[in-house]
Amino acid sequence: VLMSELHERLGQGEKARELEAERLSLGLVKQRGESYLQLPGGGSRTFVVGPLDDAEQVLIDSFNAQLKAAGHMPDLASASRKHDSEDAKEQSLCGHSEKKAVAIG
């Protein structure tokens, strides 16, 4: 996965697609991202990529608004190439498990 993403960023889309096809033909799967947060009272919480409930979405939206207000600009080059628009790329970066852990934790 990393090699195909690297080739994609270097403008070598054909090589990236070849590597991705080979990965799939071998039955290799990409593991989903997980982030862990140790809780103050003990224990931990795991955050994964995927949908949120309404209350968590409000926290993520608020966190993203604070980041933008502070001048943070997401690195859209690191977003998946499968997204057509800049908005779609930005949205995909908003759902990463690390961002969820910081915003919700």
N, CA and C atoms as a LAMMPS dump frame, in Angstrom:
ITEM: TIMESTEP
0
ITEM: NUMBER OF ATOMS
315
ITEM: BOX BOUNDS ff ff ff
-5.0000000000000000e+02 5.0000000000000000e+02
-5.0000000000000000e+02 5.0000000000000000e+02
-5.0000000000000000e+02 5.0000000000000000e+02
ITEM: ATOMS id mol type element x y z
1 1 1 N 0.834 -1.187 0
2 1 2 C 0 0 0
3 1 3 C 0.88 1.252 0
4 2 1 N 1.899 1.245 0.85
5 2 2 C 2.773 2.421 0.91
6 2 3 C 3.492 2.659 -0.413
7 3 1 N 3.927 1.582 -1.049
8 3 2 C 4.635 1.737 -2.322
9 3 3 C 3.702 2.273 -3.401
10 4 1 N 2.479 1.788 -3.447
11 4 2 C 1.556 2.292 -4.466
12 4 3 C 1.225 3.766 -4.207
13 5 1 N 1.09 4.152 -2.937
14 5 2 C 0.839 5.558 -2.614
15 5 3 C 2.035 6.428 -2.977
16 6 1 N 3.233 5.91 -2.751
17 6 2 C 4.436 6.649 -3.114
18 6 3 C 4.501 6.877 -4.623
19 7 1 N 4.262 5.824 -5.4
20 7 2 C 4.268 5.97 -6.859
21 7 3 C 3.196 6.953 -7.327
22 8 1 N 2.051 6.912 -6.677
23 8 2 C 0.965 7.847 -7.026
24 8 3 C 1.415 9.288 -6.788
25 9 1 N 2.035 9.543 -5.648
26 9 2 C 2.501 10.9 -5.325
27 9 3 C 3.596 11.372 -6.272
28 10 1 N 4.36 10.427 -6.802
29 10 2 C 5.43 10.774 -7.74
30 10 3 C 4.909 10.941 -9.164
31 11 1 N 3.588 10.814 -9.314
32 11 2 C 2.997 10.973 -10.635
33 11 3 C 3.102 9.731 -11.493
34 12 1 N 3.365 8.606 -10.861
35 12 2 C 3.499 7.336 -11.572
36 12 3 C 2.257 6.488 -11.333
37 13 1 N 1.126 7.012 -11.803
38 13 2 C -0.161 6.375 -11.567
39 13 3 C -0.257 4.954 -12.09
40 14 1 N 0.323 4.699 -13.25
41 14 2 C 0.256 3.354 -13.833
42 14 3 C 0.974 2.342 -12.939
43 15 1 N 2.149 2.693 -12.457
44 15 2 C 2.9 1.801 -11.559
45 15 3 C 2.124 1.596 -10.264
46 16 1 N 1.504 2.656 -9.756
47 16 2 C 0.709 2.553 -8.532
48 16 3 C -0.447 1.572 -8.73
49 17 1 N -1.115 1.666 -9.87
50 17 2 C -2.238 0.758 -10.144
51 17 3 C -1.763 -0.683 -10.302
52 18 1 N -0.594 -0.881 -10.909
53 18 2 C -0.032 -2.23 -11.046
54 18 3 C 0.246 -2.848 -9.676
55 19 1 N 0.848 -2.07 -8.788
56 19 2 C 1.141 -2.572 -7.446
57 19 3 C -0.135 -2.883 -6.677
58 20 1 N -1.113 -2.027 -6.814
59 20 2 C -2.391 -2.25 -6.127
60 20 3 C -3.068 -3.513 -6.654
61 21 1 N -3.042 -3.712 -7.963
62 21 2 C -3.635 -4.913 -8.553
63 21 3 C -2.899 -6.166 -8.08
64 22 1 N -1.583 -6.088 -8.002
65 22 2 C -0.81 -7.234 -7.523
66 22 3 C -1.141 -7.548 -6.069
67 23 1 N -1.255 -6.516 -5.256
68 23 2 C -1.61 -6.706 -3.845
69 23 3 C -2.953 -7.42 -3.721
70 24 1 N -3.917 -6.962 -4.502
71 24 2 C -5.249 -7.572 -4.448
72 24 3 C -5.232 -8.996 -4.977
73 25 1 N -4.461 -9.249 -6.026
74 25 2 C -4.404 -10.603 -6.586
75 25 3 C -3.777 -11.592 -5.613
76 26 1 N -2.915 -11.102 -4.737
77 26 2 C -2.292 -11.956 -3.722
78 26 3 C -3.174 -12.119 -2.487
79 27 1 N -4.306 -11.411 -2.474
80 27 2 C -5.223 -11.509 -1.347
81 27 3 C -4.774 -10.719 -0.125
82 28 1 N -3.86 -9.778 -0.335
83 28 2 C -3.385 -8.963 0.777
84 28 3 C -4.369 -7.828 1.026
85 29 1 N -4.675 -7.595 2.288
86 29 2 C -5.627 -6.548 2.633
87 29 3 C -4.951 -5.498 3.502
88 30 1 N -5.424 -4.293 3.388
89 30 2 C -4.913 -3.189 4.2
90 30 3 C -5.658 -3.184 5.521
91 31 1 N -4.917 -3.146 6.622
92 31 2 C -5.567 -3.085 7.924
93 31 3 C -6.076 -1.673 8.162
94 32 1 N -7.219 -1.583 8.799
95 32 2 C -7.763 -0.264 9.099
96 32 3 C -6.933 0.388 10.189
97 33 1 N -6.925 1.712 10.169
98 33 2 C -6.173 2.457 11.168
99 33 3 C -6.862 2.426 12.516
100 34 1 N -6.084 2.277 13.556
101 34 2 C -6.601 2.316 14.918
102 34 3 C -5.711 3.219 15.749
103 35 1 N -6.321 3.973 16.639
104 35 2 C -5.595 4.789 17.597
105 35 3 C -6.146 4.488 18.98
106 36 1 N -5.266 4.559 19.956
107 36 2 C -5.648 4.226 21.321
108 36 3 C -5.414 5.42 22.226
109 37 1 N -6.308 5.591 23.171
110 37 2 C -6.207 6.679 24.13
111 37 3 C -6.302 6.08 25.524
112 38 1 N -5.28 6.329 26.325
113 38 2 C -5.304 5.849 27.7
114 38 3 C -6.138 6.816 28.526
115 39 1 N -7.098 6.289 29.259
116 39 2 C -8.018 7.113 30.04
117 39 3 C -7.434 7.424 31.423
118 40 1 N -7.737 8.625 31.951
119 40 2 C -7.16 9.029 33.243
120 40 3 C -7.466 8.067 34.39
121 41 1 N -8.648 7.486 34.427
122 41 2 C -9.026 6.583 35.509
123 41 3 C -8.59 5.15 35.284
124 42 1 N -7.823 4.919 34.248
125 42 2 C -7.413 3.564 33.893
126 42 3 C -8.187 3.086 32.683
127 43 1 N -7.687 2.09 32.058
128 43 2 C -8.317 1.565 30.857
129 43 3 C -7.93 2.382 29.636
130 44 1 N -8.545 2.063 28.533
131 44 2 C -8.242 2.771 27.287
132 44 3 C -9.463 2.756 26.382
133 45 1 N -9.378 3.554 25.345
134 45 2 C -10.435 3.599 24.341
135 45 3 C -9.782 3.494 22.976
136 46 1 N -10.396 2.738 22.096
137 46 2 C -9.888 2.551 20.745
138 46 3 C -10.724 3.359 19.768
139 47 1 N -10.056 4.04 18.848
140 47 2 C -10.714 4.806 17.797
141 47 3 C -10.326 4.203 16.458
142 48 1 N -11.307 4.037 15.581
143 48 2 C -11.065 3.472 14.255
144 48 3 C -11.687 4.365 13.192
145 49 1 N -11.242 4.164 11.985
146 49 2 C -11.834 4.873 10.853
147 49 3 C -13.253 4.358 10.662
148 50 1 N -14.185 5.256 10.419
149 50 2 C -15.557 4.824 10.189
150 50 3 C -16.546 5.832 10.716
151 51 1 N -17.814 5.489 10.605
152 51 2 C -18.867 6.428 11.002
153 51 3 C -18.864 6.716 12.503
154 52 1 N -19.391 7.874 12.839
155 52 2 C -19.507 8.308 14.23
156 52 3 C -20.971 8.489 14.593
157 53 1 N -21.259 8.462 15.886
158 53 2 C -22.621 8.818 16.273
159 53 3 C -22.732 10.347 16.233
160 54 1 N -23.924 10.857 16.382
161 54 2 C -24.166 12.296 16.225
162 54 3 C -23.352 13.147 17.198
163 55 1 N -23.274 12.722 18.466
164 55 2 C -22.55 13.496 19.471
165 55 3 C -21.059 13.553 19.135
166 56 1 N -20.495 12.431 18.69
167 56 2 C -19.08 12.414 18.325
168 56 3 C -18.822 13.265 17.081
169 57 1 N -19.767 13.264 16.144
170 57 2 C -19.603 14.071 14.934
171 57 3 C -19.567 15.555 15.273
172 58 1 N -20.371 15.968 16.242
173 58 2 C -20.367 17.363 16.677
174 58 3 C -18.984 17.73 17.234
175 59 1 N -18.383 16.832 18.021
176 59 2 C -17.052 17.079 18.578
177 59 3 C -15.996 17.177 17.478
178 60 1 N -16.062 16.293 16.5
179 60 2 C -15.112 16.312 15.379
180 60 3 C -15.269 17.604 14.584
181 61 1 N -16.506 17.986 14.282
182 61 2 C -16.753 19.218 13.52
183 61 3 C -16.227 20.438 14.268
184 62 1 N -16.444 20.49 15.571
185 62 2 C -15.965 21.593 16.386
186 62 3 C -14.43 21.635 16.392
187 63 1 N -13.815 20.48 16.533
188 63 2 C -12.354 20.391 16.527
189 63 3 C -11.787 20.866 15.188
190 64 1 N -12.398 20.425 14.097
191 64 2 C -11.935 20.839 12.768
192 64 3 C -12.102 22.342 12.562
193 65 1 N -13.195 22.905 13.074
194 65 2 C -13.406 24.355 12.971
195 65 3 C -12.337 25.109 13.762
196 66 1 N -11.977 24.597 14.929
197 66 2 C -10.925 25.227 15.739
198 66 3 C -9.579 25.167 15.013
199 67 1 N -9.294 24.035 14.393
200 67 2 C -8.045 23.906 13.641
201 67 3 C -7.979 24.909 12.494
202 68 1 N -9.088 25.027 11.756
203 68 2 C -9.129 25.978 10.636
204 68 3 C -8.977 27.408 11.128
205 69 1 N -9.653 27.744 12.226
206 69 2 C -9.576 29.094 12.778
207 69 3 C -8.157 29.438 13.222
208 70 1 N -7.403 28.417 13.628
209 70 2 C -6.019 28.621 14.055
210 70 3 C -5.056 28.646 12.873
211 71 1 N -5.599 28.45 11.658
212 71 2 C -4.767 28.528 10.459
213 71 3 C -4.287 27.2 9.917
214 72 1 N -4.736 26.099 10.493
215 72 2 C -4.308 24.793 9.998
216 72 3 C -4.929 24.499 8.637
217 73 1 N -4.103 24.063 7.718
218 73 2 C -4.567 23.638 6.395
219 73 3 C -4.185 22.178 6.215
220 74 1 N -5.149 21.301 5.954
221 74 2 C -4.825 19.884 5.779
222 74 3 C -3.959 19.661 4.543
223 75 1 N -3.095 18.675 4.626
224 75 2 C -2.231 18.306 3.506
225 75 3 C -3.028 17.397 2.574
226 76 1 N -3.678 17.99 1.589
227 76 2 C -4.546 17.229 0.688
228 76 3 C -3.768 16.25 -0.171
229 77 1 N -2.461 16.449 -0.301
230 77 2 C -1.646 15.505 -1.068
231 77 3 C -1.607 14.138 -0.395
232 78 1 N -1.871 14.116 0.921
233 78 2 C -1.847 12.834 1.626
234 78 3 C -3.199 12.12 1.588
235 79 1 N -4.204 12.759 1.012
236 79 2 C -5.527 12.141 0.893
237 79 3 C -5.525 11.143 -0.259
238 80 1 N -6.407 10.208 -0.184
239 80 2 C -6.514 9.186 -1.229
240 80 3 C -6.819 9.819 -2.579
241 81 1 N -6.217 9.274 -3.611
242 81 2 C -6.416 9.775 -4.972
243 81 3 C -7.809 9.436 -5.51
244 82 1 N -8.532 8.577 -4.808
245 82 2 C -9.859 8.193 -5.303
246 82 3 C -10.892 9.296 -5.134
247 83 1 N -10.556 10.326 -4.358
248 83 2 C -11.483 11.431 -4.147
249 83 3 C -11.326 12.458 -5.256
250 84 1 N -12.445 12.9 -5.803
251 84 2 C -12.437 13.818 -6.937
252 84 3 C -12.162 15.265 -6.543
253 85 1 N -12.825 15.724 -5.509
254 85 2 C -12.758 17.143 -5.173
255 85 3 C -11.883 17.388 -3.945
256 86 1 N -11.504 18.642 -3.775
257 86 2 C -10.722 19.031 -2.601
258 86 3 C -11.548 18.83 -1.329
259 87 1 N -12.859 19.11 -1.414
260 87 2 C -13.729 18.912 -0.248
261 87 3 C -13.774 17.449 0.168
262 88 1 N -13.876 16.555 -0.811
263 88 2 C -13.915 15.125 -0.509
264 88 3 C -12.605 14.662 0.115
265 89 1 N -11.491 15.197 -0.383
266 89 2 C -10.189 14.852 0.184
267 89 3 C -10.095 15.335 1.627
268 90 1 N -10.538 16.57 1.857
269 90 2 C -10.487 17.119 3.215
270 90 3 C -11.369 16.315 4.159
271 91 1 N -12.553 15.937 3.701
272 91 2 C -13.455 15.127 4.524
273 91 3 C -12.837 13.783 4.871
274 92 1 N -12.138 13.174 3.905
275 92 2 C -11.53 11.869 4.171
276 92 3 C -10.466 11.982 5.262
277 93 1 N -9.756 13.092 5.297
278 93 2 C -8.732 13.278 6.323
279 93 3 C -9.344 13.545 7.694
280 94 1 N -10.557 14.047 7.721
281 94 2 C -11.222 14.357 8.993
282 94 3 C -11.646 13.114 9.756
283 95 1 N -11.715 11.981 9.095
284 95 2 C -12.188 10.773 9.748
285 95 3 C -11.091 9.844 10.217
286 96 1 N -9.831 10.283 10.15
287 96 2 C -8.743 9.423 10.596
288 96 3 C -8.845 9.162 12.091
289 97 1 N -8.427 7.981 12.494
290 97 2 C -8.563 7.585 13.891
291 97 3 C -7.783 8.498 14.833
292 98 1 N -6.638 9.01 14.384
293 98 2 C -5.856 9.893 15.243
294 98 3 C -6.624 11.179 15.561
295 99 1 N -7.259 11.722 14.547
296 99 2 C -8.023 12.955 14.738
297 99 3 C -9.217 12.697 15.663
298 100 1 N -9.848 11.554 15.521
299 100 2 C -10.962 11.213 16.395
300 100 3 C -10.498 11.113 17.854
301 101 1 N -9.346 10.489 18.067
302 101 2 C -8.84 10.329 19.433
303 101 3 C -8.569 11.685 20.08
304 102 1 N -7.988 12.608 19.33
305 102 2 C -7.684 13.933 19.88
306 102 3 C -8.967 14.725 20.125
307 103 1 N -9.875 14.714 19.17
308 103 2 C -11.093 15.517 19.272
309 103 3 C -12.053 14.993 20.329
310 104 1 N -12.205 13.702 20.399
311 104 2 C -13.199 13.115 21.305
312 104 3 C -12.605 12.822 22.68
313 105 1 N -11.341 12.419 22.673
314 105 2 C -10.674 12.055 23.933
315 105 3 C -10.38 13.251 24.748
